Amino acid sequence: MVVHLSLIRAVANQKNIEFVFFFDGTADISRYYDWNAVNTRINDNVSRIWNHIQRKGTPPPRAWFIHPPTLQQSLKGALRLYGFETYTSSVNHRNEMLEHLLTHPHSAFVTSDKFYIFNPKLPNSIKLLSASQFRLDCESTSIRCSRIDLAELSNQLQLSSAQKNAFLALSGNHILPRHEIMTIVEPEYLQKHQNWTASQMYIRGLLNFVKKHEDTSICNSIIAKIAEFWIHSDHKSKAEKFRSAFDFFSCANLQLKKSKKEALKTPSVHVKERSAEKIRQVSDIFQSKPEWSAKLRPANQNILKIAQELHTSGQLHPWIFPLLSNGEVFFTGALEDIVQRKYLVRSLEVTKPLRQILYGILFSISSSIQKEYRKKRKPDPILLREWHPNNRVPKLVRALPIQTWKTPDLKILWLSRRPADFNRRVRTLISTFLSDTPFFAELQPNLVIPLIVLRYLNQQPGSLLRVMDINVFLSVILSPNLRNVAFTSKLDPNLTQRGVALSSMFIRCCEHASFANDICGQPLPPEYTYPWNYFDGKLFQYKLALASRSDTSSLLNLCFEDHRIIPLLESLRAAILEGTPSTLISIPK
């Protein structure tokens, strides 16, 4: 990924092009159905990946690619590292993206979202480029893309404004998925052609279907058609979704509803994106029940403002601002989440104690408990709402303090510039990972994240981390070939379920380390939290295979006979195992 970004940066400099990247950073209850649909697709691909690895032991097809949990945050950091400008939405992604296009001069916009294609608020001076066709050429000397000619597209479609809205509502979107409604297109409109895919055939048939309806009553006419077509099924649900989607695109084509500042004050801007009944249903189910409601203490307004600014500019972990403002966080699925229990427990279960401590630091719970005890009152618990990918209902997680010492307030962690407070930031970070020892406080910055992650995992019974695995991780971290693309590209190791699960577990914990670093006021520069500085999947799989064989399991073989690495590896391993149950396990030489 880093190599490709460096090539894009070189081409951009050569062609005098500036890129701006806008990420979706919204996280609230109205996104539940989108989040659930994404995780359903991820779980399906994860099942295919595990079956493929079990049968063949080779990398799965790219079509099943599951992005690692830390990808978005690492990608933002890498983009900033190479001088690209990044932004992140906070409440309503589409409206904030459109507002950004209206307030900043841009010559082109890369997207595949139909919301922008027919939106009259989009300036005519901005060229639309297809995201699916945006790529570097084979020689990495230019960027190739396909332009969407809106004028030609309108001439080809020959649709009125109302027909466009109906077409967009029926062609598949976040409100009404295409698979729920596609059978409404009558067979007479589905013209078969040997060069057309099923999707192309449906779009062409849908155009003919929409054109036959009158412009003035097209919405009611299609709803009547839905009621006629699904007479023995739940046609009301489909009709309601269609009307909601039709109204959504009608509103989008009339005006931009509210500015970003107004949207932050009025969370109801999402109502137009889904039917009122669905929003009410989500609210009734997840917000009215006390056992599913988050319990927060009001955040400091200055801290909340700083968090919003950093979140918008992409310089803050995407979980922090939603937690401070709404008290909830959405997790996406990963490879280790549905692995067999004989390999390891789900990573979100292993990292739950870590998150509880981090939530306590985020809401300054140590100071709150101290103040309440002085007043001889029992402090009210702070409960955060977590959405796990394999659960349909949220889990309430209680924020807890660090037991060994009183951590500083969030205001001190973020705003204080005293040298003593910098040391307290470092101690707070390593304490959350059960690594509050003098050795870890004096580590080189590039080694802190992987080592505190390994020490934390080594103390969690569910991780099933062995000393042999620690040797493999450390040999990868210290390898001089870690970022040598020419070397790692030649490796072709067989994949094992345990190796893939351990890799995914490690990366999930590294994402939590990046989360912790931002909460603690970034005692480590953000670039030291990016996983390419200490991990490579192919190199890890290759060395894990060496460690699994009796004839190549020595440290010398793991280090590719580099004698200089072995003493450092042994000292780091001793620091990781110090005072943990794994010290009772025999250490291979």
N, C-alpha and C positions, 0 to 999 in steps of 0.2 A: 504494500500500500504506500509506504513512504517513498519507494523508488518511483512509483507512478506519479505521485504528487510532485516530486522533484522534476520529473519530465514535463508535467503540465506547467509548472512554474517556469521552466526554461522556454517552452513554446510560447507561453503568455508574454514573457519578456521580449522574445524575439518578434512576435507579431503585435506588440504594444496593446495587449488585451488585459483588462482588469476583471477579475471574477469576484462576485459577492455570493456567499452561500447562506441560505436561510433554512434553519432547522425547525422542526416541529417540537416545541417544548411544552405543549399544553398537557395538563394532567388534572382532570376533574371527573365528576360522576357522569357527565353527559357523554363522555367518550367510552363508556363501559362497553357498548355493543361493538364499536370499532376494535377496542382492545381485545375483546373476547374472540372476535372473528380472526384477528391476527394470530392469537395464540392457538386457535384451533388449527390454522394452516401450519404453524410451526410444529405443533405436536405430530401432525400427520407426516411432515418431512422428517422429524426426529425418528419416528418409528421406521421409516424407510431407510434412514441412514444406519440405524443399529442393525437392521436385518442385512443390509449390504456389507457392513463391516464384519458381521459374524460369518457370512458366507464366503466373502472374497478377501477380506483384510486389506482392501485398497481404498483410496479416497473415493467418496461417492460422486455421482454426477453433479455438475455445477448447478443444475436446476433445483437441487435439493439444498442449496447452501443455506445455512443458518448462521446469521451474523453473531459473533461473540457478544456477551453482555456489555463489554466496555467499548464497543466499536464507535458509537456516536460521540462519546466524550473524547476518545482518542483521536477521532477524525477531526473534530473541532480544533484540538490542540495542534495536530499536524498541519492543518490549514493555516492557523495563525503562525506556526513556526516558519512556514514558507511565505509569509507575508500576505496571505489571503484575508479578506475581511469576512467575518462571520456574524450572523444575527440569529436569535432564537425567539420564537413566539412564546407568549405566556398565557394567553386566554383563548383567542380565536385565531387559529393559524391562517386560514384563508383570508380573513379580513385584514389581519396584520400584514400579511404578505402583499396584499393589494395596496394597502395604505403606504407600505414602503416603496412600492413601484411608483406611486403617485407623488411621493415627496422626495425621491432621489432620482437623479437623471441616469437612466440606463438605456442602452441601445438594444438589448436583447434579453429574453427571458426563457430559460430552459425549463420545461415542464411537460407533464403528460396528463395534467388534471383538466377535465372538461370545464370546470368552473371558470377558468380564465379564458378559454377559447372563445366563448360567446359573450363575454362580459363587456358591455360598452364602457365601463369605467376604466378599462385598460387603455392607456394612451395609444393612439395610432402610431406614434413614433417608435414604439417598442416592438421588435420583431419576436415572434414566438418560434422557439426551436424545440424539436421533439427530444425528450429526455432519453427515450429508448434508442435513438440513433446518435447519441452524443458520445464520442470516443476519440482516443488517440489513434492515428494511423499506425501501420505496422512498423514504420521507421521512426516513430516518435518525433516527427519533425513538424507536424501540423495537427490540428483538431478538426475532426469531421463531424458534421451534424446535418440534420434535415430541417429546413424551414417550413413552418406551417403557414401557408398563404391563406389568410382569412378571407380575402376578397374572392379568390378562386374557390375556396371551400364554400362560401355562401352561394356563389353562382352554381356550383355543382349540386348543392343540397336543394336550393330553391324552396326554402321553408320560410314561412312567416314567423313573426316573433313568438306567437303562442305555440306554433308547431315546433319551433326550436326547443322551447321549454318542455313540451311533451316528449320530444325525442330524447333530450338529456335525461328526463325522469325515467324513461323506459330503457335506456341503454346501459344501465348499471351505475350505481353510485353508492355513497355511504348510507343512504336512507333506504333505498329499495335495490337490493342486489339483483343482478341480471337473472340469476338462476331461478328466482322466485316468480318472475313475470314473463320470461322469454317465450313460454308456450302460448301467450296471448296472440302472437303473430300467426296469422292463419297460413296454412300450408301453401295456399295459392300465391303468397308473396315471397315464399322461400324458394327462389330460383336456384337450382343446382348448377354448379359449374365446376369443371375439373380443376381450375386454377384458384378456386376460392376455398378458404378455410371455413369451418363452421361459424366462426366469429364474424368473418366478412359476409357470409351468407345471411346471418341474422341481422347485421347492420343494414344491409341493402333491403332486406324484407321489412325491417322496422321503418325505414324511410317511406316505402310505399304504403305501409299501414297508416302512418301518421298523416300522409298527404291526403288520404281519402276523407279525413274528418274536417268539418267546418272550422274555420279559424275562431269564430266567436264562442262556440260551445264545445271546444275540443276537450276540455277537462271533464265536463259532465258526460260527454259522449263516451270517452274511454272508461270512465268509472262505470257507466251502464254496461259497457262491453265486459268489464271485469266481473260484474255481478252476474251477467249472463253466462260467462265462460266457467266460473267457479261456483256454480249454483249449489253444489252439494258439499262445498268446503268453506273454509273461513275466508270468504271473499271480502268481508268488511275490513279485515286486517290489511289485505293487499290494496284495497281501494283507499284506505286511510294513508298507507305509505305512499301510494302514488300521488294523492292530493298534497301530502306534505312535501314530497320531492318537487312536484310542479310549482308549489308556492315558493319553495326555496329558490329555485332557479328564476322564477319570476321576480322575486325580490332582489336577487343578485343582479338581474339585468336592468333593474330600475334605479337602484341607488345603493351606495355603500352605507350600511346601516349606522354604524357608530364608529367613532375614532377609537384608537387603542386606549386612550386615557379614560374614556367613558365606559369602555368595555370592562376595564378593571374594576370600576365601581359598580357595574351592573352585570352580574354573572348570567343573566337571563338571555344574553345574546345568542346562546346556543339553541334556543327554542325553535327557531326557524330551521335549524338543521335536522331536526327530527320532529316527529309528531308530538303534539302536546300530551297525548295519552301516554306515549312511551316515556317521556320525561317524567310525567306524574307517577308512572309505574315504578321507574327507577327510584324516584324520591321516596315513594311510599315504602318500598321494600328495604332500601339501604339506609335511609336517613331517619325514618320515623321510629325504627326499632332501637331501643336504648342499647341493646347488646351489640349493635353494629355502628353506633355513632361515635365519632372521634370526640375526645375531650381535650381541649387545648387551653393554654393560658395565652392571653393576647400578647403578640410579639411587639417588641419595641419598634416604633414607626421608623426611626432612623435606620435600624437594622433591616427592616422590611424594604425600605426604599433602596438601600445599598444592594440587597439581595436581588431586587427586581432589575436594577441597572446591570449588575454583573450577569444575571441570567439572560437578559436581552442581548448583551454583547457576546454571549457564549463563553464567558470566563468563569462560570460557576457550574458545579455539577447539577445536572437537570433534576435531581430529586429534591434539592434543598428548598428552592422557592415554593414549589407546591406543598411541601411539608409545612413551611412557615405560614403560608396563606390559607391552605385548606386542610392540612393535617392528614394528607393521604398520599400514597405513592403506588404507582403501577409497576409491576415487574413483568418482564417478558420471558418466555420460555427459553431454555437452553438445553444443550445436549445431555447434561447430567441429570436433568430433572425427572426423566422417566427411565433411567438405567436400572438394571436389576440390583436389588439391595445387597447382593453378595459383593458388589464392587465398592459402593459407597452410598451414603445417604444423600438426599437432595441438598443442594448447596444452600438453598434458602433456609433450610432447617439448621444447617451447621452454622450459618452466619447470623441467626436470630439473636443470640446473646450479644454479638458485636453491634448489631443495629440498635438494640435497646440502649446500650451505653452511648452510642452516637446520638440517638434521639435525646437522651438526657443532657448531653453537652449542647446540642442545638437549642434546647429550651432552658438552658442554665438551671437545671434542676437541683444541682448541689447548693447553689445560693438560695433558691426558693425553700428548700428543706431547712436550711439553717435559719432563715428568717421566720419560718413558721414555728420551729422549735423554740425560738426566743419568745414568741408570743404564746407558747404552750398550746399550740394548735396542731392538729394532725394535717399534714399537707395533702391536698387533693391530688389524686393520680393524674398523670398526663397520658392519654391513650391515643395512639396513632393508628390509622386505618391502612392496612396493607392489602393489596390485591395480588394474590399469587396466581400464576398462570394455570394451575390445575384445579383451582377452586372457583366456584360460581359466586361465592359470597365472600365478603372481606374478613380479614382477621384483625382483631384489635390487639395491638402490641403496646405494652407499657414501657414508658421511658424510665431508665434506671440510672443512678449515679455510679461513678467509679468508687469502689469501697475503700481503696487504699489511701486516697488523698482527695482534697477538695479541689476540683478543677476550676479554672477561671471562668468568669461569665463570657458569653458569646461576644459581648461588646468589647471586652478586653482582648479576646482572641483575634477579633477582626480589626480593631481600630488602634490598639496600643502600639507604640513604637519603641518602648523601652527595651533595652537588651535583656533584662531579666524576664520580661514577658515573652521574648522569643524562645528562651530556654523552656518556659512553661508550655509554649505551643508544641515544642518537640516532645516534651514529656507527656503531654496530653495525647498526642498522636500514638506514641509507642505504648502508652498505657492501655488504650482501647484494644490493642492486639495482644494484651497480656505479655508485653515485652519490656516492662519498666525496669531495665537493668543498665548499669553504667556502660556496658559494651555497646548496646544498641543506641544509646545517646551519643556515642562518638563515632558511629559508622559513617562511611563515605555516603553522600546523598544518593548515589546511583544504586546502592545496595540496600537501602532502608526498606523500601516497599516489598521486594521479594522476600527478604529475610523475616520481617515481622509477619507476613502472610504465612510463611512456612511454620514459624513458631506458633502462631495461632492455630493453624490446622493440626499441628502435632499435639495440641492439648485438647482437641475436640474428638471424643470417641467415635462420632459418626463419620469422620473423614477417612478413617482406616488408612492413614498415611504411615508408611513404613520407613525405616531408616534407609533402606535401599532407594526408596523414592526420593528422599531428601538428598542423597548423594547425586542422583540423576539431575534433580532440579539445580543443585549448586554447580554441577559440572557444566550445565547449559548457561547459567548466569555468568560464570567466569570464563566461558569459552571465547578465545579470540576470533572464532569464526561465527559468532552469534549474528552479526550484521553483515556477514560476507555472503551476498546474494549468489555470487558465482559458485561458492562452496555448497550452500544449502540447496541450491537448485539441482545439484547432481545427486542428492540423497533421495533414495526411494524406499523408505522403510515400510514394512508391513504394519498395518494399523491393528491395534487390539482395543477391545472395549474398555479395559481398565485404563489404558494409556490415554484414550480420548476423553474418558470421564475425568481422570485426574487433571488433564490439561484444562478442560472446561471449568472444573471446580477451582483451579488455581486462578484462572482469568476472572471468574466471578468474584473471588475474594480480592483480587487486585482492583476490580471496580469499586468494591467497598473501601479499599485503601484510598483510592482517589476521592471518594465521597468523604472519608474521614479527613483527608488532607485539606479539603476546602472548608470543612466545618471548623477545623482547628486553626484557620487563618493562614493556610498554605505555608507551614514551616519548611516544606520542601518546594522548590520551584516546580511548577506543573509539569515541565518536560521530563522530570524524573519519575513521574507516575505512569508514563506511557509504556505499554507492555513490550514494544519492540526493543526497549533498552535492556531487557533482562529475560526475554523468552522468545523461543521460536518453536513452533509446533513440530516441524519435520525433524529438527535437531533433537528435540525431546523424545520423539518416538524412536529415533535411531538409537539414542543412548539408553533408553529404557529396554530396548531389545538386547543391547549388549549386557546390561545389568541382569537380565533374566537368564542369561546363559552362564553356566558354571565356569566355562573356560575363559570368559571375557568380562567377568563381573568385578574385577579389581579396579581400584581407583585409577591406576595407571592407564588402563584401557579406556575408562570413561573420559579421562582427560586427554586422550589421543597421545599418550606417552609424553605429555608436557610436565616435567618434574616441577616446574616453578609453580604450578597451580595447586598441587596436592597439599602443601602446608597451609595455604590460605583456605582451601576447602575444608580441611580438618578443623581449623580454628573456628570457621563459621558454623560448621555442623555442631561443634561442641557448644557454641553459644545458643544455637537453636534448641538443643536437647537439654540445656542446663535447667535442672529443677523440674523436669517434666517426666511423666511415667516412662517415656521411651528410653531413658537412660538405663533402664533395666534390660533392654534388648541388646544382644551382642552386636557390635559394630563390625562389619566386614572390612578387612584390610585391602 
